Amino acid sequence: MKKKLIPMIIFLFLWAGISAKVSPIILPSPLRVFYTSLFLLQNNYNEILITLSRLGASLILTYLIGIFLAFGIVSSKNLKILIQPGLLFMQSTPIISWILLALIWFDSRYIPIFIICINAIPILVLNVVSGMEGIDKKILEMASIYNISKKDRFYKIQLPSLIRFLLPATEIILGSSFKVIVMAEVISRVGSGIGNGLNIGWLNIETDTILGWTLIIYVLSFLISKTILTSLKNRFRRYL
């Protein structure tokens, strides 16, 4: 733990040293950014809640669509041939391209949700499909021969394999989603949310506000990811 803190301490000392020699517009001090973050948290919690609500809606939609597509691909070779190339294309296309297209296609309110789905669905589907296809067919055949119920087959054979692929996919999705949704808010210039706060800081040339929001994004992203993943790992520990 102490070793992990050393790079952070060095970074803060370098930041403080550089900020003391330049204008606050170029680089405000770490302390100023910290106090700005506290001010933003106290006075802009509604903006944070709006971004969190968008993130929650996006993830729910992602998992509903993703699980449905994954099971469809596993159950139908024709559907796999039809959908998998599209998922690979979605995954390889830069996020910025999707945001620019979304600016043409949608009202700005829906762009962040669309972008999260575009970013996360391929990750989720391809991992779930790998988990389902990785199940030993001979074990499933043996379960069928011994008349093991479909419920027991799912919970004792299919679910453990699925969880081992689903958790890493969830970790990747949670690690990127908060940053992606804020980026979409900034570029689409929505009138609310953390992205709107960043835009206001940029328009007013308030570097401390931009860095303050950045610190909030980092902390919230870490806490959300850590909380959800810890909860899921504890819940499905016996399958790992």
SULDAVEN-V198264 format. One record per backbone hydrogen bond with DSSP energy under -1.0 kcal/mol. CO is the residue of the C=O (numbers start at 1). NH is the residue of the N-H. Records with the same first field share a line. If there is no record, write none. Layout:
CO: NH ; NH
This chain:
1: 5
2: 6
5: 9
6: 10
7: 11
8: 12
9: 13
10: 14
11: 15
12: 16
13: 17
14: 18
15: 19
16: 20
18: 21
23: 27
29: 33
30: 34
31: 35
32: 36
33: 37
34: 38
35: 39
36: 40
37: 41
38: 42
39: 43
40: 44
44: 48
45: 49
46: 50
47: 51
48: 52
49: 53
50: 54
51: 55
52: 56
53: 57
54: 58
55: 59
56: 60
57: 61
58: 62
59: 63
60: 64
61: 65
62: 66
63: 67
64: 68
65: 69
66: 70
67: 71
68: 72
69: 73
70: 74
71: 75
72: 76
76: 80
77: 81
78: 82
79: 83
80: 84
83: 87
84: 88
85: 89
86: 90
87: 91
88: 92
89: 93
94: 98
95: 99
96: 100
97: 101
98: 102
99: 103
101: 105
102: 106
107: 110
110: 114
111: 115
112: 116
113: 117
114: 118
115: 119
116: 120
117: 121
120: 124
121: 125
122: 126
123: 127
124: 128
125: 129
126: 130
127: 131
128: 132
129: 133
130: 134
132: 135
136: 140
137: 141
138: 142
139: 143
140: 144
141: 145
142: 146
143: 148
144: 147
149: 153
150: 154
151: 155
152: 156
153: 157 ; 158
154: 159
158: 162
159: 163
160: 164
162: 166
163: 167
165: 169
166: 170
167: 171
168: 172
169: 173
170: 174
171: 175
172: 176
173: 177
176: 180
177: 181
178: 182
179: 183
180: 184
181: 185
182: 186
183: 187
184: 188
185: 190
193: 197
194: 198
195: 199
196: 200
197: 201
198: 202
199: 203
200: 204
201: 206
202: 205
206: 210
207: 211
208: 212
209: 213
210: 214
211: 215
212: 216
213: 217
214: 218
215: 219
216: 220
217: 221
218: 222
219: 223
220: 224
221: 225
222: 226
223: 227
224: 228
225: 229
226: 230
227: 231
228: 232
229: 233
230: 234
231: 235
232: 236
236: 239
237: 240
